[in-house]
Amino acid sequence: MTERRGPGPLRGLLTGSRPRRDADRGGPILEFAAVLPLLLLTVVVAFEAFLAFVAIERLESAARAGARVAGTRQLDGAEAAAREALPDWLADANVTSGANDENGYYVEVSHPLPIVFSVDIDLTLTRRVDMPDV
């Protein structure tokens, strides 16, 4: 009498079960642990770059506000207008104004690069706007 056997290697495919691979247990956790520092570094760098671009935009806006006042009032209140346009986290920015070579005025606003995480980068963001005397 012949012994009836199952389909052999196809048995797992037909029943939906897979053979256990005990050697792979914990593999995904190790892969995640290896990738997590790179993911966190990418997020931190993206956040710092975002803050730098926001700071540049705010400095430019403050310099424009000061230059508008300088163009209409010949430097009276130009620096005060620029300081007023700065957000609180950039309040310690250096604001200068004066006459430019084209019979107009300029306002220059500069601030060290705002770094949230403690990295020692000596970089200063500066924006200057020239305005004709109107």
LINZIHU-V863738 format. One line per field, one symbol per residue. psi: psi as a letter, one per 40 degrees, with the letter a starting at -180 (. if undefined). Layout:
psi: ???
This chain:
psi: hihhiaebeeddddeeiiihgddeheddddddddddddddddddddddddddddddddddddddddddddddegehedddddddeiideedfihhiiaiaeffaiihhhiiihhhdighghghhhhhhhihih.
